[in-house]
Amino acid sequence: CWDHCWPSAPLRPCSRGHFGVLARPTPVCWDAPGPGLTGRPPAHSPEMLRMARGGSSGLLKCGKGTTYEGGMRGPAVAYWPGRISPGVTHELASTLDILPTMAALAGAPLLDVELDGYDLTPVLFGQGPSPRQTMFYYPSSPSKARGVFAVRQGKYKAHFFTRGDFHSDTTPDVACHGLTPLTPHEPPLLFDLESDPAENYDLLRSSTALSPVVLWALKEIQMQKMQFDQRMVFGDSQMKKGYDPALEPCCVPACTPKPSCCRCP
């Protein structure tokens, strides 16, 4: 995981919540992929990377609703005093990995089904690299016809389709904006995320002589997309089933008028 994150308030030595008392000062950070807010921050501020305040996508391209890094990357914090040593990792991880990781830590068996996640305990305990080397990027409205929009394999990421989103209209790049239509790419856009996390330099179009490593990465990613799309089974859309008032959360189900009468005492 890689992103930027700043505490939003001075840290306090102790806090109490649903899970008890934190025994020592604990930084609590949160962030979400998204476009920057308007306005000019102080000149010395790290937010000047993108003329945006903390919580923006920073140097990453685009923001919410897109499959560029600014719309997908977010930080992760793992806190387990006495077990997880303080530090920072740049290993690839996904929220899909939470279930198998928690099951491994608890010694709990998983159902005999194919999961998209990996056990990240080697990363948490500093015992080795992440088992995740591939990441598939879907847009906010997936389509069987198009499949995944982008695929990452190791440090390389290929975009087969791109589209802007109105949530990213405050970013300066017009490719991010909501009026930018769905655009197929053949060959795909290919980026090296280690040297170019902002996805500015398409390797297939910025160089006349492509290295064998880049060509191999492209071939591998194309194969990964084809195999993944072929075995993907889409579930039935719950949104298309329409509205059912019987399923609406309400403290007094038979009350009227809704939803104002549903407020719990």
C-alpha positions in Angstrom: 0.0 0.0 0.0 1.2 3.5 -0.7 -0.4 6.9 -0.1 -0.1 10.0 2.0 -1.8 10.5 5.3 -1.7 13.2 8.0 -3.4 13.2 11.4 -6.3 15.6 11.5 -5.8 16.8 15.1 -3.1 16.6 17.8 -2.7 13.1 19.2 -3.9 12.4 22.7 -2.3 10.0 25.1 -5.4 7.9 25.6 -8.8 7.3 24.1 -11.7 5.0 24.8 -14.0 3.5 22.3 -16.0 0.4 21.7 -12.9 -1.8 21.9 -11.5 -0.5 25.1 -8.7 1.9 26.0 -5.7 2.5 23.8 -2.8 2.1 26.2 -0.4 4.6 24.5 -0.5 7.5 22.0 -2.0 6.0 18.8 -2.0 7.9 15.5 -5.3 7.4 13.7 -5.1 8.2 10.0 -7.7 7.9 7.3 -7.8 8.8 3.7 -9.7 7.9 0.6 -8.9 8.2 -3.1 -10.4 11.5 -4.3 -9.9 14.8 -6.0 -8.4 17.7 -4.1 -10.4 20.5 -2.6 -10.2 23.9 -4.1 -8.1 26.6 -2.6 -4.4 27.3 -2.2 -2.6 25.7 0.9 0.4 27.2 2.5 3.6 27.3 0.4 5.4 25.0 2.9 2.6 22.4 2.9 3.1 19.0 1.3 -0.3 19.3 -0.1 1.2 21.7 -2.7 2.0 18.5 -4.6 -1.4 18.9 -6.3 -2.7 22.3 -5.0 -4.9 20.3 -2.7 -5.4 19.8 1.0 -4.7 16.6 2.9 -6.8 13.7 1.9 -6.5 14.4 -1.9 -4.9 12.1 -4.4 -1.7 14.1 -4.2 0.7 13.3 -7.0 -1.5 10.4 -8.2 -3.6 10.8 -11.4 -7.3 11.5 -11.1 -9.5 10.6 -8.2 -12.8 9.0 -7.1 -14.7 7.1 -9.8 -11.7 6.4 -12.0 -9.4 3.4 -12.3 -6.3 5.6 -12.3 -4.2 5.3 -9.1 -5.7 8.4 -7.6 -9.1 6.7 -7.7 -7.9 3.4 -6.3 -4.9 3.7 -3.9 -5.4 4.3 -0.2 -3.3 3.8 2.9 -3.6 1.0 5.3 -2.7 0.9 9.0 -2.1 -2.3 10.8 -1.8 -1.9 14.6 -1.0 -4.8 17.0 1.2 -3.9 19.9 3.8 -6.5 20.6 3.2 -8.4 17.4 3.6 -5.9 14.5 6.8 -3.9 14.5 6.6 -0.2 13.6 7.5 0.5 10.0 6.3 1.3 6.5 5.9 -1.1 3.6 5.3 -0.5 0.0 4.1 -4.0 -0.7 1.0 -4.5 -2.8 -2.2 -5.2 -0.8 -5.9 -5.1 -1.2 -9.0 -5.1 1.0 -9.7 -8.4 -0.6 -6.8 -9.8 1.5 -8.4 -8.9 4.8 -10.5 -12.1 5.1 -7.8 -14.7 4.4 -5.4 -12.7 6.6 -7.7 -12.6 9.5 -8.6 -16.3 9.1 -4.9 -17.2 9.1 -4.3 -15.1 12.3 -7.2 -16.8 14.0 -6.4 -20.2 12.8 -9.8 -20.5 11.3 -10.6 -22.6 8.2 -11.9 -20.9 5.0 -14.7 -22.3 2.9 -13.6 -24.4 -0.1 -14.2 -21.7 -2.6 -11.9 -19.6 -4.8 -11.0 -16.4 -3.1 -9.5 -13.3 -4.7 -7.5 -12.5 -1.5 -4.2 -13.6 -0.1 -2.8 -14.1 3.4 -0.7 -11.0 4.2 0.8 -12.2 7.5 4.3 -12.4 5.9 4.0 -8.6 5.3 2.5 -7.8 8.7 5.3 -9.6 10.5 8.2 -8.6 8.2 8.8 -12.2 7.2 8.6 -11.7 3.4 7.1 -10.0 0.4 3.4 -9.8 -0.3 2.0 -12.8 -2.1 -0.2 -10.5 -4.1 1.5 -9.5 -7.4 -1.6 -8.9 -9.5 -4.5 -6.4 -9.1 -7.6 -6.1 -11.3 -9.3 -2.7 -11.5 -13.0 -2.5 -12.1 -14.9 0.8 -12.7 -17.8 1.9 -10.5 -20.2 0.3 -13.1 -18.7 -3.0 -14.2 -19.7 -4.5 -17.5 -19.4 -8.1 -18.7 -18.7 -7.0 -22.2 -15.6 -4.9 -21.2 -14.4 -6.8 -18.2 -11.7 -5.2 -16.0 -10.6 -1.8 -17.0 -7.0 -2.1 -15.9 -4.6 -4.8 -14.6 -1.4 -4.4 -12.5 1.3 -7.1 -12.6 4.2 -6.3 -10.3 5.2 -2.7 -10.9 3.5 -2.5 -14.3 -0.1 -1.4 -14.9 -2.0 -1.5 -18.1 -5.2 0.4 -18.9 -7.5 -1.3 -21.4 -10.3 1.2 -20.9 -10.4 4.6 -19.2 -13.2 7.0 -18.3 -13.5 10.2 -16.3 -15.8 10.9 -13.4 -17.6 14.0 -12.1 -16.1 13.3 -8.6 -12.7 14.1 -10.2 -13.7 17.4 -11.9 -11.6 19.4 -9.4 -8.4 17.8 -10.6 -6.5 19.7 -13.3 -6.2 16.8 -15.7 -9.2 16.8 -18.2 -8.8 13.0 -18.7 -10.2 12.7 -15.2 -13.3 14.9 -15.7 -16.8 13.6 -15.9 -17.3 14.6 -19.5 -14.4 12.5 -20.6 -16.1 9.5 -22.3 -15.3 5.8 -22.1 -12.1 5.3 -24.2 -10.8 1.8 -25.2 -7.0 1.5 -25.6 -5.5 -1.0 -28.1 -2.7 -1.4 -27.3 -3.3 -0.6 -23.7 -1.7 2.3 -21.8 1.2 0.8 -19.9 2.9 2.5 -16.9 5.8 1.7 -14.5 4.2 2.5 -11.2 7.6 2.4 -9.3 9.2 5.1 -11.4 6.0 6.8 -12.5 3.2 6.5 -9.9 1.4 9.5 -11.4 0.9 7.5 -14.6 2.2 10.3 -16.9 4.5 8.3 -19.2 3.0 5.6 -21.3 5.8 3.1 -21.9 4.3 2.0 -25.3 4.1 5.5 -26.7 6.9 7.4 -25.1 9.7 5.2 -26.4 10.6 3.9 -29.8 12.7 1.0 -28.5 10.9 -1.2 -26.0 12.9 -3.4 -23.7 12.2 -7.2 -23.6 11.1 -6.7 -20.0 8.4 -4.3 -20.9 7.2 -6.4 -23.8 7.1 -9.4 -21.5 5.1 -7.5 -18.9 2.6 -6.4 -21.5 2.1 -9.9 -22.8 1.7 -11.2 -19.2 -0.9 -8.6 -18.3 -2.9 -9.2 -21.5 -3.0 -12.9 -20.6 -4.0 -12.2 -17.0 -6.9 -10.0 -18.2 -8.1 -12.6 -20.7 -8.0 -15.5 -18.1 -9.6 -13.4 -15.4 -12.5 -12.1 -17.6 -13.1 -15.7 -18.8 -13.6 -17.1 -15.4 -15.4 -14.2 -13.8 -19.0 -14.9 -12.9 -21.2 -11.8 -12.4 -23.9 -12.1 -9.7 -27.4 -10.9 -10.2 -27.8 -7.1 -9.7 -29.5 -6.3 -6.5 -30.1 -2.7 -7.6 -32.2 -3.9 -10.6 -34.6 -5.7 -8.3 -36.2 -2.4 -7.4 -37.3 -0.9 -4.1 -38.9 -3.1 -1.4 -40.1 -1.0 1.6 -40.3 -4.2 3.7 -36.5 -4.3 3.6 -36.1 -0.7 4.8 -34.4 -0.5 8.2 -36.9 1.0 10.6 -37.3 0.8 14.4 -41.1 0.9 14.0 -41.7 -1.0 10.7 -45.5 -0.2 10.5 -45.2 3.5 11.3 -46.0 6.5 9.1 -44.8 8.8 7.6 -41.6 7.2 6.5 -38.7 7.8 6.8 -39.0 10.4 9.5 -40.9 8.0 11.8 -38.1 5.4 11.7 -35.9 7.4 14.0 -35.0 5.2 17.0 -35.8 6.6 20.5 
